[in-house]
Amino acid sequence: MSGRFHSIANADSTTSTWCSFERTTTTASTRTSTSMPSACGGGSIEREGRVSSTTDCVTICSVPDDKYKWDVVFKTRKTEMSRYIHMNFDHTAALVLKDGTVYHGMGHGPDGLYEGEAVFCTGMVGYTESLTDPSYYNQFLTFSYPLIGNYGVASFDDRSEGLPRFFESDSIKARAMVAHEVCEHPSHWSCDRTLPQWLCDEQVPAISGIDTRDLTKRLRAHGVMPALLAVGCEGDLPDIGRLRTRAAKMDDPTNKNLVREVSTPVTTVYNDAGDTTVVLLDCGAKYGIIKSLLRRNVRVVRVRYDTPIDVIETYKPDGILVSNGPGNPDRVDTICDTIDAALNRDIPTVGICMGIQLLSLSQGAETYKLKFGHRSQNQPCRELGTSRCYITSQNHGYVVDPASLEGTDLSLWMTNANDGSCEGVTSSRLNTFAVQFHPEANPGPRDTDFLFDRFLSLMGD
C-alpha cells in the first residue's frame, strides 16, 4: 500500500506542513507543489520523493526554501530501528553559549535540546576521524574550516588492519557538530553516504549556516565553554531567553570521569599470534593507535581502563600503553594506582594524549585545563636538547604542568612551540615515556609515527 501527500503553499511562505501515515506501508511517496511568484514566470514546481521500505510510520515535513523549491524529509520507523532518510532538508537550530551568545542556523539530525562543551578544531580534513574520536565525547565539535562534508562518508566495511579505515571508533562520539556549510552532494570514490545522512543515521545533532569564524574567535578569546544546542522545526524551539538562563547555569560538562562512559566494557585481543604483547588501557582509545601496533605485528590486549594490575599481568604483557580519552584526568579513578604499580614492576609503560596526563599524575605531577585547547593537525612540538621540531595532530583540553614535574621521576622532554606547554615526558629511572600529541595521527601528519618503534625498543631492552 502506498501513501500520498499533496500540499500547495505560497513559495515565500515559511509555514511547515506535516503529514503522518500510521498504517504499515511498503512504499511511501510524496508530491509537493508550490506556486511561483509572478517575477519568476508564475506556474508551479513539483517534487516527488519515494521510500521503498517496509515501515509502520512515515512522517513527512515539507518546507519551501529561498530558491522556490521544496525540501522534503521522511522519517521512517521500522520494526527494528528508527532512521531519518535525508532529502535536502534542514530544520532550524540555535546554539547558545554560557556567556549568552546565540547563533541561529540550520539543524541536522534529531530534534531536541542538547548539552555539551563548545570547542573548535582547525583541521581542513578528517571530519569522520574527528567525529568518531572518543576524546570529543560530550563536546560540540566546531569545524573552523568553512566547508565540511565534500568527500562524504566512507563505508565502515572499508578496513585497514581489520579495523575501519576512516573512523576512530564504532560510532560518532562528539555530542554534536557545528559547521558553517555542510556539503549535501559530495564527490569521492570512497563515498558511501553524505555527512547529513550519517548524522541522521547515528542520531547526532548538528547546526550549520552559522559564522564559525566568529564562534572560533570567541572561544579563543574567552575560552571553551558549556553550551546548549536546540534543534527543531520553525516555531518549535524553546524560548531563547530561557535557553540563555539555562546555559548560564551550566557546569563544565567535561569536568568528570567521562572515561568510564567510553572505555571498552569487554577485553578484546587483536592479532593473537603477534610477536610482542601490549596491554592497551582503554580510556577511549582510537583505532589508529591499535592499527599502528598491529602493523608492527604486536599482539594487542585491549582492556577496560580500571583493570587492576594483577589482572593485567595475567596477559603477560611486554608493555602497557595508556590511551587517549575525554574529560578531566583528575576525575579518572583507580588507573593512576595501576600505572604506578606497572612502573614499579618495571613494565615498560607509554602514554598518548590523556595517557601522558594520567602517567604524570601517577608520579605526583599535576594537570590543568588550557584556555581553548589544542585541536588541530599542525601543532609544532620541539624536542628539548635537539634541533628537532615535529608537526603533530592533537585533540586535548588538559595538559601536564611542567613545573609540577620537579621532584618526580619524570622530566620534560617536548614542548609546544606555540604556547610552551608540555608535549612529552620521559624518565632516566623508569621504563617510560609519554606524549601529549597523537603519533598515529588519523587525521594529520605521521611525523612522529617512529615513537611506536621506540616503544618496541623499550620493551626489547
GUSELUM-200700 format. One record per residue (C-alpha): residue number from 1; x, y, z. Coordinates in steps of 0.5 Angstrom, whole numbers, plus 500, padded with zeros to 3 digits. Example, Ala and Ser with C-alpha at 12.3 -4.5 7.8 and 13.67 -1.06 7.14 Angstrom:
<pts>
{1; {525; 491; 516}}
{2; {527; 498; 514}}
</pts>
This chain:
<pts>
{1; {500; 500; 500}}
{2; {503; 507; 498}}
{3; {501; 514; 502}}
{4; {501; 520; 498}}
{5; {502; 527; 501}}
{6; {500; 534; 497}}
{7; {501; 541; 499}}
{8; {500; 547; 496}}
{9; {503; 554; 499}}
{10; {506; 560; 497}}
{11; {513; 560; 495}}
{12; {515; 566; 500}}
{13; {512; 562; 506}}
{14; {516; 559; 512}}
{15; {510; 555; 514}}
{16; {511; 548; 515}}
{17; {506; 542; 513}}
{18; {506; 536; 516}}
{19; {503; 529; 515}}
{20; {503; 523; 518}}
{21; {502; 516; 516}}
{22; {500; 511; 522}}
{23; {499; 505; 517}}
{24; {504; 500; 515}}
{25; {507; 502; 509}}
{26; {511; 498; 503}}
{27; {512; 504; 499}}
{28; {511; 512; 501}}
{29; {511; 517; 496}}
{30; {510; 525; 496}}
{31; {509; 530; 491}}
{32; {510; 537; 493}}
{33; {507; 543; 489}}
{34; {508; 551; 490}}
{35; {506; 557; 486}}
{36; {512; 561; 483}}
{37; {512; 569; 484}}
{38; {510; 573; 478}}
{39; {517; 575; 478}}
{40; {519; 568; 476}}
{41; {514; 567; 471}}
{42; {509; 564; 475}}
{43; {507; 557; 475}}
{44; {509; 552; 480}}
{45; {515; 547; 482}}
{46; {513; 540; 484}}
{47; {518; 535; 487}}
{48; {517; 528; 489}}
{49; {520; 523; 493}}
{50; {520; 516; 495}}
{51; {522; 511; 500}}
{52; {522; 504; 498}}
{53; {522; 501; 505}}
{54; {517; 497; 510}}
{55; {515; 502; 515}}
{56; {510; 503; 521}}
{57; {510; 510; 521}}
{58; {512; 515; 516}}
{59; {513; 523; 518}}
{60; {514; 528; 512}}
{61; {516; 535; 513}}
{62; {516; 540; 507}}
{63; {519; 547; 508}}
{64; {520; 552; 502}}
{65; {527; 555; 501}}
{66; {529; 561; 498}}
{67; {530; 558; 491}}
{68; {523; 557; 491}}
{69; {524; 549; 492}}
{70; {521; 544; 497}}
{71; {526; 541; 501}}
{72; {523; 534; 504}}
{73; {525; 529; 510}}
{74; {522; 523; 511}}
{75; {522; 520; 518}}
{76; {521; 512; 518}}
{77; {520; 508; 524}}
{78; {522; 501; 522}}
{79; {520; 495; 527}}
{80; {528; 494; 529}}
{81; {530; 501; 528}}
{82; {528; 509; 527}}
{83; {532; 513; 522}}
{84; {532; 519; 518}}
{85; {532; 519; 511}}
{86; {535; 526; 509}}
{87; {533; 529; 502}}
{88; {536; 536; 502}}
{89; {532; 538; 509}}
{90; {534; 543; 515}}
{91; {531; 544; 521}}
{92; {532; 551; 525}}
{93; {537; 551; 530}}
{94; {540; 555; 536}}
{95; {547; 555; 539}}
{96; {547; 558; 546}}
{97; {554; 559; 550}}
{98; {554; 560; 557}}
{99; {556; 567; 556}}
{100; {550; 569; 553}}
{101; {552; 569; 546}}
{102; {547; 566; 541}}
{103; {548; 563; 534}}
{104; {542; 562; 529}}
{105; {543; 557; 524}}
{106; {540; 550; 520}}
{107; {539; 544; 524}}
{108; {541; 537; 522}}
{109; {540; 530; 526}}
{110; {534; 529; 531}}
{111; {530; 534; 534}}
{112; {532; 536; 542}}
{113; {536; 540; 547}}
{114; {543; 538; 548}}
{115; {548; 540; 553}}
{116; {556; 540; 552}}
{117; {562; 544; 551}}
{118; {563; 548; 545}}
{119; {570; 547; 542}}
{120; {574; 548; 536}}
{121; {578; 544; 531}}
{122; {582; 548; 526}}
{123; {584; 542; 521}}
{124; {582; 542; 514}}
{125; {580; 535; 513}}
{126; {579; 529; 517}}
{127; {572; 530; 520}}
{128; {570; 523; 520}}
{129; {576; 521; 524}}
{130; {575; 527; 529}}
{131; {568; 526; 530}}
{132; {569; 519; 532}}
{133; {575; 520; 536}}
{134; {573; 519; 544}}
{135; {577; 525; 546}}
{136; {571; 529; 543}}
{137; {566; 526; 548}}
{138; {561; 531; 551}}
{139; {563; 536; 546}}
{140; {560; 540; 541}}
{141; {566; 540; 536}}
{142; {566; 546; 531}}
{143; {570; 546; 525}}
{144; {573; 552; 523}}
{145; {574; 550; 516}}
{146; {568; 553; 512}}
{147; {566; 547; 508}}
{148; {565; 540; 511}}
{149; {563; 534; 508}}
{150; {565; 535; 501}}
{151; {568; 528; 500}}
{152; {562; 525; 504}}
{153; {563; 519; 509}}
{154; {566; 512; 507}}
{155; {564; 505; 509}}
{156; {565; 502; 516}}
{157; {567; 496; 511}}
{158; {573; 499; 508}}
{159; {578; 496; 513}}
{160; {585; 497; 515}}
{161; {589; 492; 520}}
{162; {582; 489; 521}}
{163; {579; 496; 523}}
{164; {575; 501; 520}}
{165; {580; 505; 515}}
{166; {577; 512; 516}}
{167; {574; 512; 523}}
{168; {577; 512; 530}}
{169; {571; 508; 534}}
{170; {565; 505; 532}}
{171; {560; 511; 532}}
{172; {560; 518; 533}}
{173; {563; 520; 540}}
{174; {562; 528; 539}}
{175; {556; 531; 543}}
{176; {554; 535; 537}}
{177; {557; 538; 530}}
{178; {558; 545; 529}}
{179; {560; 548; 522}}
{180; {559; 554; 517}}
{181; {557; 550; 511}}
{182; {555; 542; 510}}
{183; {556; 539; 503}}
{184; {550; 536; 501}}
{185; {553; 533; 495}}
{186; {560; 530; 496}}
{187; {564; 527; 491}}
{188; {570; 522; 492}}
{189; {571; 515; 490}}
{190; {570; 512; 497}}
{191; {564; 516; 499}}
{192; {558; 511; 502}}
{193; {553; 517; 504}}
{194; {553; 524; 506}}
{195; {555; 527; 512}}
{196; {548; 529; 514}}
{197; {546; 522; 512}}
{198; {551; 520; 517}}
{199; {549; 525; 523}}
{200; {542; 522; 522}}
{201; {543; 515; 522}}
{202; {547; 516; 528}}
{203; {542; 521; 531}}
{204; {547; 526; 533}}
{205; {545; 533; 532}}
{206; {549; 539; 528}}
{207; {548; 546; 527}}
{208; {550; 549; 520}}
{209; {550; 556; 517}}
{210; {553; 560; 523}}
{211; {559; 564; 523}}
{212; {564; 559; 525}}
{213; {570; 564; 525}}
{214; {566; 569; 530}}
{215; {565; 563; 534}}
{216; {572; 561; 534}}
{217; {575; 568; 535}}
{218; {570; 568; 541}}
{219; {572; 561; 544}}
{220; {580; 563; 543}}
{221; {578; 570; 547}}
{222; {574; 567; 552}}
{223; {576; 560; 553}}
{224; {572; 554; 551}}
{225; {565; 554; 555}}
{226; {559; 550; 556}}
{227; {553; 551; 551}}
{228; {546; 549; 549}}
{229; {544; 546; 542}}
{230; {537; 547; 540}}
{231; {534; 543; 534}}
{232; {527; 543; 531}}
{233; {522; 546; 526}}
{234; {521; 553; 526}}
{235; {517; 555; 532}}
{236; {518; 549; 536}}
{237; {525; 552; 539}}
{238; {525; 554; 546}}
{239; {525; 561; 548}}
{240; {532; 564; 547}}
{241; {531; 568; 554}}
{242; {530; 561; 558}}
{243; {536; 558; 554}}
{244; {540; 563; 556}}
{245; {538; 563; 563}}
{246; {540; 555; 563}}
{247; {546; 556; 559}}
{248; {549; 561; 564}}
{249; {548; 556; 570}}
{250; {551; 550; 566}}
{251; {558; 547; 570}}
{252; {563; 544; 566}}
{253; {561; 538; 562}}
{254; {568; 535; 562}}
{255; {570; 536; 569}}
{256; {568; 529; 571}}
{257; {570; 522; 569}}
{258; {568; 521; 562}}
{259; {573; 516; 561}}
{260; {568; 511; 565}}
{261; {563; 512; 559}}
{262; {567; 511; 553}}
{263; {572; 505; 556}}
{264; {571; 498; 553}}
{265; {566; 494; 557}}
{266; {570; 488; 555}}
{267; {577; 485; 554}}
{268; {579; 484; 546}}
{269; {585; 481; 544}}
{270; {588; 483; 537}}
{271; {593; 479; 533}}
{272; {593; 474; 538}}
{273; {600; 471; 534}}
{274; {604; 477; 535}}
{275; {611; 477; 537}}
{276; {610; 482; 543}}
{277; {604; 483; 548}}
{278; {602; 490; 549}}
{279; {596; 491; 554}}
{280; {592; 498; 552}}
{281; {589; 501; 558}}
{282; {583; 504; 554}}
{283; {581; 511; 556}}
{284; {577; 512; 550}}
{285; {583; 509; 545}}
{286; {583; 511; 538}}
{287; {583; 505; 533}}
{288; {589; 509; 530}}
{289; {593; 507; 536}}
{290; {591; 500; 535}}
{291; {593; 500; 528}}
{292; {600; 503; 529}}
{293; {601; 497; 534}}
{294; {598; 492; 529}}
{295; {603; 494; 523}}
{296; {609; 492; 528}}
{297; {606; 485; 529}}
{298; {604; 487; 536}}
{299; {599; 483; 540}}
{300; {594; 488; 543}}
{301; {590; 486; 549}}
{302; {585; 492; 550}}
{303; {582; 492; 557}}
{304; {578; 497; 561}}
{305; {581; 503; 564}}
{306; {580; 501; 571}}
{307; {583; 494; 570}}
{308; {588; 492; 576}}
{309; {595; 491; 575}}
{310; {594; 484; 578}}
{311; {589; 482; 572}}
{312; {594; 486; 567}}
{313; {600; 481; 569}}
{314; {596; 475; 567}}
{315; {596; 477; 560}}
{316; {604; 477; 561}}
{317; {605; 484; 558}}
{318; {612; 486; 555}}
{319; {609; 493; 555}}
{320; {603; 498; 557}}
{321; {600; 503; 553}}
{322; {595; 508; 556}}
{323; {591; 511; 551}}
{324; {588; 518; 550}}
{325; {581; 520; 553}}
{326; {576; 525; 554}}
{327; {575; 530; 560}}
{328; {579; 532; 566}}
{329; {584; 527; 568}}
{330; {584; 528; 575}}
{331; {577; 525; 576}}
{332; {579; 518; 573}}
{333; {579; 514; 579}}
{334; {584; 508; 580}}
{335; {588; 508; 574}}
{336; {594; 512; 577}}
{337; {595; 507; 582}}
{338; {595; 502; 576}}
{339; {600; 506; 572}}
{340; {605; 507; 579}}
{341; {605; 499; 580}}
{342; {606; 498; 573}}
{343; {612; 502; 573}}
{344; {615; 500; 580}}
{345; {614; 493; 577}}
{346; {619; 495; 571}}
{347; {614; 494; 566}}
{348; {615; 499; 560}}
{349; {609; 504; 560}}
{350; {608; 509; 555}}
{351; {602; 514; 555}}
{352; {599; 518; 549}}
{353; {595; 524; 550}}
{354; {591; 523; 556}}
{355; {596; 518; 558}}
{356; {601; 523; 559}}
{357; {597; 526; 564}}
{358; {595; 520; 568}}
{359; {602; 518; 568}}
{360; {604; 524; 570}}
{361; {599; 524; 576}}
{362; {601; 517; 578}}
{363; {608; 520; 579}}
{364; {606; 526; 583}}
{365; {605; 531; 578}}
{366; {599; 536; 577}}
{367; {595; 538; 571}}
{368; {591; 544; 569}}
{369; {586; 546; 563}}
{370; {588; 550; 557}}
{371; {584; 556; 555}}
{372; {582; 553; 549}}
{373; {586; 547; 548}}
{374; {590; 544; 542}}
{375; {585; 541; 537}}
{376; {589; 541; 530}}
{377; {593; 538; 525}}
{378; {599; 543; 525}}
{379; {602; 543; 532}}
{380; {609; 544; 533}}
{381; {613; 541; 538}}
{382; {620; 542; 540}}
{383; {624; 536; 543}}
{384; {629; 539; 548}}
{385; {636; 538; 548}}
{386; {636; 538; 540}}
{387; {634; 542; 534}}
{388; {628; 538; 532}}
{389; {621; 540; 531}}
{390; {615; 536; 530}}
{391; {609; 538; 527}}
{392; {603; 534; 530}}
{393; {596; 532; 531}}
{394; {593; 534; 537}}
{395; {586; 534; 541}}
{396; {586; 535; 548}}
{397; {584; 541; 553}}
{398; {588; 539; 559}}
{399; {596; 539; 560}}
{400; {601; 537; 565}}
{401; {604; 543; 569}}
{402; {612; 543; 567}}
{403; {613; 546; 574}}
{404; {610; 540; 578}}
{405; {615; 535; 575}}
{406; {620; 538; 579}}
{407; {621; 533; 585}}
{408; {618; 527; 581}}
{409; {622; 521; 577}}
{410; {619; 525; 570}}
{411; {623; 530; 566}}
{412; {620; 535; 561}}
{413; {622; 532; 554}}
{414; {618; 536; 549}}
{415; {614; 543; 549}}
{416; {609; 546; 544}}
{417; {613; 552; 540}}
{418; {606; 556; 540}}
{419; {605; 556; 548}}
{420; {611; 553; 551}}
{421; {606; 548; 554}}
{422; {608; 540; 556}}
{423; {608; 536; 550}}
{424; {612; 530; 552}}
{425; {616; 527; 559}}
{426; {621; 522; 560}}
{427; {625; 519; 565}}
{428; {632; 517; 567}}
{429; {630; 512; 572}}
{430; {623; 509; 570}}
{431; {622; 505; 563}}
{432; {617; 510; 561}}
{433; {616; 516; 556}}
{434; {609; 519; 554}}
{435; {607; 525; 549}}
{436; {601; 530; 549}}
{437; {600; 529; 542}}
{438; {598; 523; 537}}
{439; {604; 520; 534}}
{440; {599; 515; 530}}
{441; {595; 522; 527}}
{442; {589; 520; 524}}
{443; {588; 525; 522}}
{444; {594; 529; 521}}
{445; {602; 528; 519}}
{446; {605; 522; 522}}
{447; {612; 525; 523}}
{448; {612; 522; 530}}
{449; {610; 515; 528}}
{450; {617; 513; 530}}
{451; {615; 513; 537}}
{452; {612; 507; 536}}
{453; {618; 504; 534}}
{454; {621; 507; 540}}
{455; {616; 503; 545}}
{456; {618; 497; 542}}
{457; {625; 498; 543}}
{458; {624; 500; 550}}
{459; {620; 493; 551}}
{460; {626; 490; 548}}
{461; {631; 493; 553}}
</pts>
